[in-house]
């Protein structure tokens, strides 16, 4: 109890590594905004400025930010955790769930995902189980390819190759997703390194 009352809680926001998951593509169907195309979302970490060179994932295409809007006002920069609308110089086919980051960074992109999961469903998870994975604004179908170990939360010992994960157990798994994800390690950028698993039938968050 003494430790819990005195431990320093880390609340600092990462303003070094920009991560902007696209939530919505704005294309107003009105004559006065005929050429308007904005990408709306929340800046999960970092700072983006007008004129910045950025990369669009998972396509690894580069472009330049030409304008930024925050609260319907044009601004020169946006910073986490602001919601913003970005405008870019090139006509790139960007969709909900895509990610915009700084050009000089190289993010992990793939369909084979190693994850540490806390299981929260009474129905056990086993190899071959299918779920919906939500990573920021991106939704993909995923299959459990392998359960590598179960973590004993008391001793931190690893039980290798368990057959399933039960309620409240912590396991490391290998997931195969139906589309590529762009992500960071949870230790480096928590906002882009976390996801949830959703039951495809009940839509309940299970992990």
DANOR-V945684 format. One line per field, one symbol per residue. ss: DSSP state (A for helix, B for strand, O for the rest). phi: phi as a letter, one per 20 degrees, with the letter a starting at -180 (. if undefined). burial: I if it has 16 or more other ideal C-beta (glycine too) atoms within 10 Angstrom, else O. Layout:
ss = ???
phi = ???
burial = ???
//
This chain:
ss = OAAAAAOOOOOOOOOOOOBBBBBBBBOOOOAAAOOOOBBBBBBBBOBBBOOOBBBBBOOOBBBBBBBBBBOOBBBOBBBOOOBBBBBBOOOOOOOOOOBBBBOOOOOBBBBBBBBBBBOOOOOOBBOOOBBBBBBOOBBBBBBBBBBBBBBOOOOOOBBBOOOBBOOOOBBBBBBBBBBBBBBOOOOOOAAAAOOBBBOOOOOOBOO
phi = .ffffdfeeecfefdddfccffebeecfecffcgefbcderdffbncccfnfeccddeeledbcfdacccmmdfcebccfdfebcddcfdedfdcgnfcdbffedcefcadddebdceecdfefecfnfdbedddleedceccfeadeadeffedmfdeflfeadegmedcecdddefbfddbdfffecgfdddbcdcffeemefda
burial = OOOOOOOOOOOOOIOOIIIIIIOOOOOOOOOOOOOOOIIIIIIIIIIIOIOIOIIIIIOOOOIOIOOIIOOOOOOOIIIIOOOIIIIIOOOOOIOIIIIIIIOOOOIOOOOOIOIOIOIOIOOOIOOOIOIIIIIIIIOIOIOIOOIOIIIOOOOOOOOOOIOIIOOOIIIIIOIOIOOIIIIIOOOOIOIIIOIOIIIOOOOOOII
//
